[in-house]
Amino acid sequence: MKKIISVFVIALLVLSCKKEAKKEEKKQQEVNVYTHRHYKADQELFAQFEKESGIKVNVVNAKADELIQKMTIEGEQSPADVLITVDAGRLVRAKDKGLLQSATSEFLNNTIPSHLKDVDNNWFALTKRARVMVYNPEKVKENELSSYEDLTNEKWNKRVLIRSSGNIYNQSLLASIIANLGEEKAETWAKGIVANMARSPKGNDRDQVKAVVAGEGDVAIVNTYYIGKLLNSKDPEEVKAGKGIKIFFPNQEGRGTHINISGAGVAKYAPNKENAIKFIEFLASEKAQKVFAKANYEYPVNTKIAPSDLLASWGTFKEDGLSLTQLGKNNKKAVLTFDRAGWK
């Protein structure tokens, strides 16, 4: 009788182990992605990853700050495996809040340039955007332009267009100036730009381009990504705006043009860490980078992939090699500097 009971108990244990193994197997076949990006190309890439890997991609879309807050509230119970957001400063913020973890990946280490990833491998860049000058060629000659700092020159009085200080791209640009030139010179720059503004800051980057074409100012600071959006818009007026300006890459004789990124990191309490790493590796792969470059007018971070024809038509440029971690570390200083400068 004891023998029969023993056999029965063993059978139950084996059955239980099989069930747990199946649960674990099922669990490993998904990845939960919290993303700030909302592009059709991303959805197509997620679907391609699912098809190739057999790993289901569950997506939660929201603004970056909302996702960071959501992960903070969820804590150890968070289902998030991957956080994707725009702007390196936000990724640094997520790391500082303890929301990300180190991801060991030989592929990512060999593929992503060192200044475009976290020193502890908590996050990795997926795409790049350059913050450039656009100008009205009827009012500005290319040889009049040189650097971000030169826009504080008196010759640009009432001619500069740029969005508000609350914009994360402007905060990161100023953070890069703080890192490169120091706080004192950064504040001087911010005050100089305020003095030369053609109007009080309003609208997004596309609105700055439209304002240049409309004659409200002669030069604006914008991200290259938005120029691609304008040129490929279904709205004829937006296409007209995109065609009405020319692009200039600042600081080519010095540190190079400021860049920012969209990037991804593995969540601190990721229930599917291995799948999360596979997912980020896929987004950094040559096939995915080609899609990002062509569909979203962004520069690839994988150096094996060339920019799209549109971006290539704007010419090559020297980019600022500053570690993008500095954008996050200097964000608070940038915000306070804007306030002192009276930049609305």
Steps between C-alpha positions, in 0.01 A plus 500: 500500500783736594663423167180592313472827693863583427451439130187716508683785677789484254254509210334810646838667543599422141166632375536813710852559369378461141226756563748744651735442209219576256411815692863608493524424130188704434629782717826515308318540168402860556657839560319796654602830345428841652560749219473871442541452124181480295610441143363258244854383423543394863181294487622329184835421662329359809292275274813389315673417828200291606506309171872429510537422870162357598500748791179699535547876542255660742504879464405775744506846337514823700708814542848443640438664836177302539681172433775585748238586760309180425812287547580685823154431642499136387837434662599134522159401363555681172447277195725726288792330328617787280473879521530692173502877500621807314782712648804371684415716799188297566693175482750635752208603721354148480837354598542744790156397629613137503261397223758339270760226532823406328461291186790280396513482123812457290304605191381828653842576644660451159226676303408813697775768525612563857366858525155376392450254785506493877835424660332224704301369201170613653388652169600505134428744218280376215484809277660844479365847424718802438397841640584731214439849370255563220500832318326704233745500207354830376602675821799302626813385322650168609837659575331725758429196717752318718407386850225494760704754695515740203121538507547727803685747276330838459459441126229244584296741711125430460576229242522174701208256538498218754244322715450531875740412780254233616585296192727203580702545178593855598578387853734235362664748262571735791615205712754418228622861498539485880703179465716640222548863601403528867201653680609862470536493122181297469306768688654770284387305194145458627471872579641584158245283323216657701624845395504398133164321486274613218196416712410343830551121480194306385413189304703193412800460271283487190344831602845659516566394140164638390577827677831531312322453167228746606765763568454517878871428548800409288659202678366229732635209704315173433546124486569347159225245558233769469633627169452150361146503638423829327640394164299178506178646640163460327440869570625712205569794733732287713683375191535861387649590838747212481611607154525864598800463730855372486683301765825592672696276737645719779841483667675309222824683576476405865332228706240411237122514472295405804312172465234328701356152483215266552616203704405194698589336829411178681259565786630441852248227584458360148326161523635415154854640507646272233218585262548868578866483397412309183242766419743791541764311299247459221426875496873569472544244220570602142152408375325706769737793468425521127131535584562771761720692257258487209162527667562740789762738357739413782871426485591134570722418798626183336805626313457235229184673382504817293246780552198510271526678164322805642734536797802427279391786270553741791868402511730337752587673824715475809294413806577595857663196660390600850377206708122536496493414867600863550165613360322339792755600762477866398124518443416671832779751448364571153148561631628740767720677244200554273309651791781742583526596134129578477448240227126428505 
